[in-house]
Amino acid sequence: ELLESIPRSKFLMFDRYEPMEGVFNHLTQEFKESTYRILGQLAPKIREFEEIIFYHNPDSLDPKEMVGSFKKFLVDFKIKGRVVRNYVPKSVEPGKVYFTLDNFILWEIMKDIKAKNLKFGKDVGVLSHNDEPAKEIIGITTFSTDFSIMGKRVGKAAMNREQVQETLPIRLARRNTL
């Protein structure tokens, strides 16, 4: 309701696209098609494991459209997997790929893998969304838009009052965990 009160000529949506009436400026990322595409690229590696588990709490602010893309991927690529609401600490098992958007869950999974002396990319796989320096340093496979580019483009568009309707690409960063 608050967003509807802002004149479209002075509005710039960034990060996550939300449909609204009228034409408005946006620099956003897309989740549905990109999630399916990235999972498809990872399918040969995911098939090396017994199952992929996607942790997604429907009450979170995480993109819900990713769940549909994940389920479609499982069917289309004939891969065993499931969506689980919450991670249970110490439940990591070999032969699984763990996929989460939530960094708190990610770090719990990583601690449990280390505690069980499992090998990343061999015994278990890990996939995360939204790349960041810590994930790069540790070697976590991620897919993400480039937030640095997004920030610079949003700043430039705002400062120059540019008209922009753009969806930024999502890129896969293959690393040690998958």
C-alpha positions as CSV (number, residue, x, y, z in Angstrom):
1,E,0.0,0.0,0.0
2,L,2.8,2.4,0.9
3,L,4.6,1.6,-2.4
4,E,1.5,2.4,-4.4
5,S,1.5,6.0,-3.0
6,I,5.0,6.8,-4.5
7,P,4.8,8.4,-7.9
8,R,6.2,6.0,-10.5
9,S,8.5,8.6,-11.9
10,K,10.3,8.8,-8.5
11,F,10.3,5.1,-7.8
12,L,13.2,2.7,-8.2
13,M,12.7,-0.9,-7.1
14,F,15.9,-3.0,-6.6
15,D,16.9,-6.5,-5.5
16,R,13.6,-8.3,-5.6
17,Y,10.9,-7.6,-8.2
18,E,7.4,-7.2,-6.9
19,P,4.6,-6.7,-9.4
20,M,2.9,-3.3,-9.2
21,E,0.5,-1.3,-11.4
22,G,2.0,0.9,-14.0
23,V,5.5,1.3,-15.5
24,F,8.3,1.8,-12.9
25,N,12.0,1.7,-12.7
26,H,13.6,-1.5,-11.4
27,L,17.0,-3.3,-11.2
28,T,16.2,-6.7,-9.9
29,Q,17.1,-10.3,-9.8
30,E,14.9,-13.2,-11.0
31,F,14.4,-16.4,-9.1
32,K,12.1,-18.9,-10.8
33,E,13.8,-19.5,-14.2
34,S,17.3,-18.9,-13.0
35,T,17.0,-21.4,-10.1
36,Y,15.8,-24.1,-12.6
37,R,18.6,-23.2,-15.1
38,I,21.3,-23.4,-12.4
39,L,20.0,-26.6,-11.0
40,G,20.0,-28.0,-14.5
41,Q,23.6,-27.0,-14.9
42,L,24.5,-28.8,-11.7
43,A,22.4,-31.9,-12.4
44,P,25.4,-34.1,-13.5
45,K,27.1,-33.4,-10.2
46,I,23.9,-33.7,-8.1
47,R,23.3,-37.1,-9.6
48,E,26.5,-38.3,-8.0
49,F,24.6,-38.2,-4.7
50,E,21.6,-40.1,-3.4
51,E,19.4,-37.1,-2.8
52,I,19.2,-33.3,-2.7
53,I,17.5,-31.6,0.3
54,F,16.3,-28.0,-0.1
55,Y,15.7,-26.2,3.2
56,H,13.0,-23.6,2.7
57,N,10.7,-22.2,5.4
58,P,7.5,-21.0,3.8
59,D,7.1,-18.4,6.6
60,S,10.5,-16.8,5.7
61,L,11.0,-13.9,3.2
62,D,13.0,-16.2,0.9
63,P,11.6,-16.4,-2.6
64,K,8.8,-18.9,-2.7
65,E,9.1,-19.3,-6.5
66,M,12.4,-21.2,-6.0
67,V,10.4,-24.1,-4.4
68,G,8.4,-24.6,-7.6
69,S,11.5,-24.4,-9.7
70,F,13.2,-27.0,-7.4
71,K,10.3,-29.4,-7.6
72,K,10.1,-29.0,-11.4
73,F,13.9,-29.7,-11.6
74,L,13.4,-32.9,-9.6
75,V,10.7,-34.2,-11.9
76,D,12.3,-33.1,-15.2
77,F,15.8,-34.4,-14.3
78,K,14.5,-37.5,-12.5
79,I,16.5,-36.7,-9.3
80,K,15.5,-37.7,-5.8
81,G,15.0,-34.7,-3.6
82,R,12.7,-33.0,-1.1
83,V,11.9,-29.7,0.5
84,V,12.3,-29.5,4.2
85,R,11.1,-26.7,6.4
86,N,13.9,-26.7,9.0
87,Y,17.3,-28.1,9.5
88,V,17.8,-30.5,12.4
89,P,21.3,-30.0,13.9
90,K,23.6,-33.0,13.5
91,S,21.3,-34.6,10.9
92,V,23.9,-34.4,8.1
93,E,24.4,-37.7,6.3
94,P,26.8,-38.8,3.5
95,G,25.3,-39.1,0.1
96,K,23.2,-36.0,0.3
97,V,23.3,-32.5,-1.3
98,Y,22.2,-29.8,1.1
99,F,20.7,-26.6,-0.5
100,T,19.8,-23.6,1.6
101,L,19.2,-19.9,1.2
102,D,19.5,-19.3,4.9
103,N,23.1,-18.6,6.1
104,F,22.3,-19.7,9.7
105,I,21.3,-23.1,8.3
106,L,24.3,-23.1,6.0
107,W,26.8,-22.6,8.8
108,E,25.1,-25.3,10.9
109,I,25.3,-27.7,8.0
110,M,29.0,-26.8,7.5
111,K,29.8,-27.3,11.2
112,D,28.1,-30.7,11.2
113,I,29.9,-31.8,8.1
114,K,33.2,-30.9,9.7
115,A,32.3,-32.6,13.0
116,K,31.5,-35.8,11.1
117,N,34.7,-35.6,9.1
118,L,32.8,-35.7,5.8
119,K,34.5,-34.5,2.6
120,F,32.8,-31.6,0.8
121,G,31.9,-32.4,-2.8
122,K,32.7,-36.1,-2.2
123,D,30.7,-37.4,0.8
124,V,28.2,-34.5,0.8
125,G,27.3,-31.6,-1.4
126,V,26.4,-28.1,-0.4
127,L,24.7,-25.4,-2.5
128,S,23.9,-21.9,-1.3
129,H,22.3,-18.8,-2.8
130,N,23.7,-15.2,-2.7
131,D,27.4,-15.3,-3.1
132,E,29.6,-13.4,-0.6
133,P,33.3,-13.3,0.3
134,A,33.1,-15.9,3.1
135,K,31.4,-18.4,0.8
136,E,34.1,-17.8,-1.8
137,I,36.9,-18.2,0.7
138,I,35.5,-21.4,2.2
139,G,34.7,-22.8,-1.3
140,I,30.9,-23.0,-1.2
141,T,29.2,-23.5,-4.5
142,T,26.7,-20.6,-4.9
143,F,24.4,-19.0,-7.4
144,S,23.8,-15.3,-7.2
145,T,23.4,-12.0,-8.9
146,D,26.4,-9.7,-8.5
147,F,25.3,-7.3,-5.7
148,S,28.2,-5.0,-6.3
149,I,27.1,-4.4,-9.9
150,M,23.5,-4.0,-8.7
151,G,24.5,-1.4,-6.1
152,K,26.6,0.6,-8.5
153,R,23.8,0.5,-11.2
154,V,21.1,1.4,-8.7
155,G,23.2,4.3,-7.4
156,K,23.9,5.6,-11.0
157,A,20.3,5.3,-12.0
158,A,19.2,7.2,-8.9
159,M,21.8,9.9,-9.2
160,N,21.2,10.4,-12.9
161,R,17.4,9.8,-12.7
162,E,17.8,7.2,-15.4
163,Q,14.8,5.2,-16.7
164,V,15.7,1.5,-16.2
165,Q,13.8,-1.8,-16.3
166,E,16.4,-4.5,-16.0
167,T,16.7,-8.0,-14.5
168,L,20.3,-8.7,-13.7
169,P,21.7,-12.1,-14.5
170,I,22.2,-14.9,-12.0
171,R,25.5,-16.7,-12.2
172,L,26.8,-20.0,-10.9
173,A,30.0,-20.1,-8.9
174,R,31.2,-23.7,-8.9
175,R,33.4,-24.4,-5.9
176,N,34.6,-27.3,-3.7
177,T,31.2,-28.1,-2.1
178,L,29.5,-29.3,-5.2
